[in-house]
């Protein structure tokens, strides 16, 4: 059965392109690639042509996600699954594949209205080694685990769960129970498709944008500290302080990007597990420092 194997890329819209170029290269250490198209530029994290396409369209939001399948047979199988489930989709035209730098492409929409692409055959630039925008102690952790993970707005939680598990073949469940105002308990869902603990999560509460945050991981602990110092020195808002998650056990912090949503940078995450479990707190840290970014709930501490 065809399944997605990684979150391969995402497209974002931005209002302030110059601020994004400085943020991505000087703070996060991504590599900037400009192909002279005028309305977009690319951000690299490894030897793929890109992991993020930045569209200068002013939306300051997610434009689309790209989920990878292994090859053409798997893309055809995925198309059959979409058709059998009566989910609207279309096959990407040759020009659209060329634009995304892939060999094959399907376009659809998640139950929450998030533009979603399924592709195979990304353009990999082995002749153009990744060159970070600033010094790094290690590299970004991508490879078979993809770009990282995202938290998205998916208001139809049941529909979203069926979409990502039955169509995409992902696995996972609720991983936290978090007390919220009004006697409500937030029960975010985390799903994985490879060795990364999770590639997508949703049901964290109301979200103004399609995306709450993108998490990226580094291979060297010191790069978390180095980035943290850069964020502090530039007075970039930190939404969630340094801490360690209970589910993926990564040491991370969350900080604002120029579009007003969040990046999470982390190190040391465990690999995905097939065994469902849930938590009510993180291991340590992760206190809410700056409110208004959609992650304002404090996790209670175990005594």
Residue pairs with C-beta under 8 A, 6 or more apart in sequence:
1 77
1 169
2 69
2 73
2 74
2 75
2 77
2 78
2 81
2 169
3 69
3 74
3 168
3 169
3 170
3 193
4 67
4 68
4 69
4 78
4 118
4 168
4 169
4 170
4 193
5 68
5 69
5 70
5 144
5 146
5 193
5 194
6 67
6 68
6 144
6 145
6 146
6 147
6 193
6 194
6 196
6 199
7 65
7 66
7 67
7 68
7 146
7 147
7 148
7 149
7 150
7 193
7 199
7 200
8 48
8 51
8 66
8 67
8 68
8 119
8 122
8 146
8 147
9 48
9 50
9 51
9 52
9 53
9 65
9 66
9 100
9 122
9 147
10 51
10 52
10 53
10 62
10 63
10 64
10 65
10 66
10 147
10 150
10 214
11 52
11 53
11 54
11 55
11 62
11 63
11 64
11 65
11 66
12 52
12 53
12 54
12 55
12 59
12 61
12 62
12 63
12 211
12 259
13 55
13 56
13 57
13 58
13 59
13 60
13 61
13 62
13 63
13 259
14 20
14 54
14 55
14 56
14 57
14 58
14 59
14 60
14 258
14 259
15 58
15 59
15 60
15 258
15 259
16 258
16 259
17 41
17 54
17 56
19 258
20 54
20 257
20 258
20 259
21 32
21 41
23 236
23 257
23 258
24 30
24 32
24 43
24 52
24 54
24 133
25 31
25 32
25 133
25 134
26 133
26 134
26 230
27 227
27 230
27 231
27 234
27 236
28 133
28 216
28 227
28 263
28 265
29 132
29 133
29 134
29 135
29 136
29 223
29 227
30 43
30 44
30 45
30 51
30 52
30 132
30 133
31 43
31 44
31 45
31 130
31 131
31 132
31 133
32 41
32 42
32 43
32 44
32 133
33 41
33 42
33 43
33 44
33 49
33 50
34 41
34 42
35 41
35 42
39 55
39 56
39 57
40 53
40 54
40 55
40 56
41 54
41 56
42 49
42 50
42 52
42 53
42 54
43 50
43 51
43 52
43 53
43 54
44 50
44 51
44 130
45 51
45 52
45 130
45 140
45 142
45 147
45 216
46 130
46 139
46 140
46 142
46 143
47 124
47 125
47 126
47 128
47 129
47 130
48 122
48 123
48 124
48 125
48 142
49 101
49 122
49 123
49 124
49 125
50 101
51 142
51 147
52 147
53 63
53 100
55 63
57 63
60 209
60 259
60 260
60 261
61 209
61 210
61 211
61 259
61 261
62 114
62 115
62 150
62 152
62 209
62 210
62 211
63 115
64 114
64 115
64 116
64 117
65 114
65 115
65 116
65 117
65 150
65 152
66 100
66 102
66 117
66 118
66 119
67 116
67 117
67 118
67 119
67 168
67 193
68 118
68 119
68 120
68 122
68 146
69 75
69 78
69 118
69 119
69 120
70 120
71 120
71 121
72 103
72 104
72 120
72 121
74 120
75 104
75 106
75 118
75 119
75 120
78 106
78 118
78 167
79 89
79 91
79 106
81 166
81 167
82 89
82 106
82 108
82 167
83 89
85 166
85 167
87 108
87 163
87 167
88 108
88 109
89 106
89 107
89 108
90 106
90 107
90 108
91 105
91 106
91 107
92 100
92 104
92 105
92 106
92 107
92 117
92 119
96 105
96 107
97 103
97 104
97 105
97 119
100 117
100 119
101 122
101 123
102 119
102 120
102 121
102 122
102 123
103 119
103 120
103 121
104 119
104 120
104 121
105 117
105 118
105 119
106 117
106 118
106 119
107 115
107 116
107 117
108 116
108 117
108 118
109 115
109 116
110 116
110 152
110 154
110 160
110 163
110 164
111 154
111 156
111 159
111 160
111 162
111 163
112 152
112 153
112 154
112 155
112 156
112 160
112 202
112 210
113 153
113 210
114 152
114 153
114 154
114 210
130 139
132 139
136 218
136 220
136 223
136 226
137 220
137 222
137 223
137 226
138 218
138 219
138 220
138 222
138 223
139 218
139 219
139 220
140 216
140 217
140 218
140 219
141 216
141 217
141 218
141 219
142 148
144 194
144 195
145 194
145 195
145 196
145 217
146 194
146 196
146 199
147 214
147 216
148 196
148 199
148 214
148 215
148 216
148 217
149 196
149 197
149 198
149 199
149 200
149 201
149 214
149 215
150 199
150 200
150 201
150 211
150 212
150 213
150 214
150 215
151 188
151 200
151 201
151 202
151 204
151 211
151 212
151 213
152 200
152 201
152 202
152 207
152 210
152 211
152 212
153 202
153 207
153 209
153 210
153 211
153 212
154 160
154 202
154 203
157 189
157 202
157 203
160 189
160 202
160 203
161 189
161 191
164 170
164 191
164 200
165 171
165 172
165 191
168 193
169 193
170 191
170 192
170 193
170 199
170 200
171 191
171 192
171 193
171 272
171 274
172 189
172 190
172 191
172 192
172 198
172 276
173 189
173 190
173 276
173 278
174 187
174 188
174 189
174 190
174 278
175 188
175 189
175 190
175 198
175 247
175 277
175 278
175 279
176 186
176 187
176 188
176 246
176 247
176 278
176 279
176 280
176 299
177 185
177 186
177 187
177 278
177 279
177 280
178 185
178 186
178 187
178 188
178 280
178 297
178 299
179 185
179 186
179 297
179 300
180 186
180 205
180 297
186 203
186 204
186 205
186 297
187 203
188 201
188 202
188 203
188 204
189 201
189 202
189 203
190 197
190 198
190 200
190 201
190 247
191 198
191 199
191 200
191 201
192 198
192 199
192 272
193 199
194 272
195 271
195 272
196 269
196 271
196 272
197 247
197 248
197 249
197 250
197 269
197 270
197 271
197 272
197 273
198 247
198 248
198 272
204 212
204 294
204 295
205 294
205 297
206 294
207 294
208 294
209 260
209 261
211 261
212 261
212 262
212 293
212 294
212 295
213 254
213 261
213 262
213 263
213 264
213 293
213 295
214 262
214 263
214 264
215 250
215 252
215 263
215 264
215 265
215 266
216 263
216 264
216 265
216 266
217 250
217 265
217 266
217 267
217 269
218 224
218 265
218 266
218 267
219 267
220 267
221 251
221 267
221 268
223 265
223 267
224 242
224 251
224 252
224 253
224 265
224 266
224 267
227 265
228 242
228 253
228 265
231 238
231 253
231 255
232 238
236 255
236 256
237 255
237 256
237 289
237 290
237 293
238 253
238 254
238 255
238 256
238 289
238 290
239 254
239 255
239 256
239 262
239 288
239 289
239 290
239 291
239 293
239 295
240 252
240 253
240 254
240 264
240 286
240 287
240 288
240 289
240 295
241 253
241 285
241 286
241 287
241 288
241 289
242 251
242 252
242 253
242 285
242 286
243 251
243 252
243 253
243 282
243 283
243 284
243 285
243 286
243 287
244 250
244 251
244 252
244 282
244 283
244 284
244 285
244 286
245 252
245 269
245 282
245 283
245 286
246 279
246 281
246 282
246 283
247 279
248 266
248 269
248 270
249 268
249 269
249 270
249 283
250 266
250 267
250 268
250 269
250 270
251 266
251 267
251 268
252 264
252 265
252 266
252 267
252 286
253 264
253 265
253 266
254 262
254 263
254 264
254 293
254 295
255 262
255 263
255 265
256 262
256 263
256 290
256 293
257 263
260 293
261 293
262 293
262 294
262 295
280 299
280 300
280 302
281 299
281 300
281 301
281 302
282 299
286 299
287 298
288 295
288 296
288 297
288 298
